[in-house]
Amino acid sequence: MKVSTVQAGRRLALVDSSAYLALLDKDDSNHGTAREVSSALANSRFSLLTTNFVVAESHALILSALGQRMARDFLEEVGRGPHSYSSSSRGGRAVCQGYHLPIRR
């Protein structure tokens, strides 16, 4: 996860597919670290940012590594979680809409 500070002190953490997979896969070598970082970000009130392409890639990785149920649960959780999505292209918006995720700018 990359961390940055932008506009008026708003703190953002960019979440990528390796972070999502590590959080969900207890056998991943980075699972413990991912959980610690996730908790620290939540406790520090960071806003989480990801992209529609990261969600799509994460879904594919989770589907392959952990199965259909975990992949579906991931999409449901991301859809209702504290994430903001970046979608700057028509193709990107289509992917987001295909996963029934809100598009926020």
C-alpha positions as CSV (number, residue, x, y, z in Angstrom):
1,M,0.0,0.0,0.0
2,K,1.3,3.4,-0.9
3,V,0.5,6.3,1.5
4,S,0.2,10.0,0.5
5,T,-1.1,13.2,2.0
6,V,-3.2,15.5,-0.2
7,Q,-5.5,18.5,0.0
8,A,-6.1,20.0,3.4
9,G,-4.5,17.2,5.3
10,R,-6.7,14.4,3.9
11,R,-4.7,11.2,4.3
12,L,-5.0,8.5,1.6
13,A,-3.7,5.0,1.3
14,L,-3.6,3.5,-2.2
15,V,-4.6,-0.2,-1.9
16,D,-3.3,-2.6,-4.6
17,S,-4.2,-6.1,-5.5
18,S,-1.3,-7.7,-3.6
19,A,-2.6,-6.0,-0.4
20,Y,-6.1,-7.4,-0.9
21,L,-4.8,-10.9,-1.6
22,A,-2.4,-10.8,1.4
23,L,-5.3,-9.7,3.7
24,L,-7.5,-12.6,2.7
25,D,-5.0,-15.4,2.2
26,K,-3.8,-16.7,5.5
27,D,-1.0,-18.6,3.8
28,D,0.4,-15.5,2.1
29,S,3.8,-14.6,3.4
30,N,2.6,-11.0,3.9
31,H,-0.6,-11.8,5.6
32,G,0.5,-10.7,9.1
33,T,2.0,-7.5,7.8
34,A,-1.0,-6.7,5.7
35,R,-3.3,-7.1,8.7
36,E,-1.0,-4.9,10.8
37,V,-0.9,-2.2,8.2
38,S,-4.7,-2.4,7.6
39,S,-5.3,-1.9,11.3
40,A,-2.8,1.0,11.6
41,L,-4.4,2.7,8.6
42,A,-7.9,2.3,10.1
43,N,-6.8,3.5,13.5
44,S,-5.1,6.6,11.9
45,R,-8.3,7.3,10.0
46,F,-6.8,7.1,6.5
47,S,-9.1,7.1,3.6
48,L,-8.6,4.1,1.4
49,L,-8.3,4.6,-2.4
50,T,-8.2,2.0,-5.1
51,T,-9.0,1.8,-8.8
52,N,-11.6,-0.2,-10.7
53,F,-8.7,-2.0,-12.4
54,V,-7.2,-3.0,-9.0
55,V,-10.6,-4.4,-8.0
56,A,-10.8,-6.4,-11.2
57,E,-7.3,-7.7,-10.8
58,S,-7.8,-8.5,-7.2
59,H,-11.0,-10.4,-8.0
60,A,-9.1,-12.5,-10.6
61,L,-6.2,-13.2,-8.1
62,I,-8.6,-14.1,-5.3
63,L,-10.7,-16.3,-7.6
64,S,-7.6,-18.2,-8.7
65,A,-6.0,-18.5,-5.3
66,L,-8.9,-18.8,-2.9
67,G,-12.0,-19.8,-4.9
68,Q,-15.3,-18.4,-6.1
69,R,-16.9,-17.8,-2.7
70,M,-13.9,-15.7,-1.4
71,A,-13.8,-13.7,-4.7
72,R,-17.5,-13.0,-4.5
73,D,-17.2,-12.0,-0.8
74,F,-14.3,-9.7,-1.7
75,L,-16.4,-7.8,-4.2
76,E,-19.3,-7.5,-1.8
77,E,-17.0,-6.2,1.0
78,V,-15.2,-3.7,-1.3
79,G,-18.6,-2.5,-2.5
80,R,-19.7,-1.6,1.0
81,G,-16.4,-0.8,2.5
82,P,-14.7,2.6,3.1
83,H,-13.0,2.7,-0.3
84,S,-13.0,5.4,-2.9
85,Y,-12.6,4.3,-6.5
86,S,-10.8,6.1,-9.2
87,S,-12.1,5.6,-12.7
88,S,-10.9,8.0,-15.4
89,S,-11.8,6.1,-18.6
90,R,-14.9,4.8,-20.2
91,G,-13.4,1.3,-20.2
92,G,-12.6,1.7,-16.5
93,R,-16.1,2.9,-15.7
94,A,-17.5,-0.1,-17.6
95,V,-15.4,-2.5,-15.4
96,C,-16.6,-0.8,-12.3
97,Q,-20.2,-0.9,-13.4
98,G,-19.8,-4.6,-14.3
99,Y,-18.9,-5.3,-10.7
100,H,-21.7,-3.1,-9.5
101,L,-19.3,-0.8,-7.7
102,P,-19.9,2.9,-7.1
103,I,-17.8,5.2,-9.2
104,R,-16.5,8.2,-7.2
105,R,-14.5,11.0,-8.5
